[in-house]
Amino acid sequence: MSQTLAIVGAGRVGCVLGRRLRELGWCIGPVVTRSLATARAAVRAIGAGTPHGNLTRQVLAADVVLLATPDSTIAAVAQQLAQIGGSEWRGKVVLHTSGALSHAVLAPLRRVGACTGAMHPMQTFGRRSAPNLEGVVFGLDGDPAALRLARRMARLLGGIPVRVEPARRAAYHAAGGFAAQHTLVVLEAGIRILMRAGFTRRQATRALLALARQTLANLQAHGARDAWSGPVPRGDWDTVARHLAALRRLPPEYAEAYRALTRLAVRLLAPRPERWLAQLERVLGARGRMH
């Protein structure tokens, strides 16, 4: 029997999950956003649902409520929903999609009888394209009943459910930031450096994406240490010094990021990190503690 899903906060994540669940047989009920216009747009993107420009009692008709609002608003939305439904929440499942917050933020709903949980897809959701959820890890936590349903939903979506302890969710989410936002920023910095060296944006993007793809393939096939390449693992400190000299012509964040990432690489990947860090610090010219 298909279940009914209400979605509160149908931005990129809410729309992608809602559309995919609809395709998999779920019935989409109320779709709530900050305005009726954005709710209607979300319903069009999902392909089903009833648009609402504010929180409504109609969400209580759904078996499952998915909160895909910004982290900063989840607690307030949970409080409002608890006030709207009271004891009518008993037995219903409410899940939020935050990566950094645990299900504890849904405490107002839990107090009135709802089963609460967190179901966060560790995937990037761009503005122009929907991501593939096949093989994506979903970080879960929550009450037993909410966890069971979240596991089922994650597997139905093609994902891999992994339970994350509530106290470790912020670290779990930060790890995703290294793979997504920070990777993007590092590549964009490299693109701009190449453009200053005379490349077009298209040429620079092609060059660095090819390099990044091969690095990721090497990581997957051989592990991080064997995939590590460049002047540092070769002990070519003169080249590192030349890099820093070139980066001084750019805004200071470029050289600061180079230093920080080089130190982190040595800390994580060098066979004898302390010895390598001592050599590296002489090149970087850093002051104070090395670790």
Phi, psi and omega in degrees: 000133181288150179253156181261133182243128169258141182240124178246115183092068186267070171273216183298311183293312181299320180291317181295312181294318180298314180297316182293319179294323175300315179298334181267007173107358177286149175267123181268122179262232180297138174239113189248127172227192185282344178213158180295326181295314180289329176295319178296320178296321179294318178299320177297318181293322181284326181093009180188171177111168178245120185284143176219137181268002175202168182296139187220153177296344183295340176297338181291346177282347182274152175284325184228137176242126180254118177263108180245038179275166174303150182307321186293345183250354186300314183299316181294320178296318178299319179297316179296317180296321178297320179292323181292318188258334182054226184292349177294348178281349184303125178088349178276158180250129176239125179239140170250162186252013179292142175274325187271339183259145176272180179290350180300334180294344179265019184308321179301324179284325178295323181295335179260013170108357179285152170269124189242149180199174176237138179220096186250119175281121178279079183209153177268137183244098182284169182285333190248352183214146178274133182283159172280130181263358180295124179079004180281137176285134173250116179278118187243151161200165180148187175295156182308315182292320178293321178297318179300315180292318180297321177299316181296317179297315181300315180293321178299324180283357181090007184269180180242107181285132178226126179283131179242124179301138183310319183290347183252008184291324179296319178294318176304315182290323177298324178300319176297327178297323177298320183281334185254279185301314185290322175299316179300315182294318180297317178295319179296323177297316178298321178299316182291326176296315178296324178296324175291337178272004175110357177285151165283163178301319181296317179297315181296317180297314179300315183299313186279330176294321177299317179295317181293319179298318180293322178298317179294321177297319178295320177300313181295321185279324192234350183095164188295316185295318180285339178277346183290125181221176180109187187291328185293308179297340175276351185072027183270076186290334178297321179292321176301317178297321177295320177303311182297322178298320179292323183287343178295343179278355183252171175306150189300335181299331180296308180293322178299316179295319179300313180299311183297316182290325178293317176300316181296320178300316180295317180301320186272329194240340182290145180294327177229081189305317185297318179294317181294322179296322178298317177294317182297318183297330177295326179283317183287338179070028182280154177251161175083202186290150182265348183206000000 
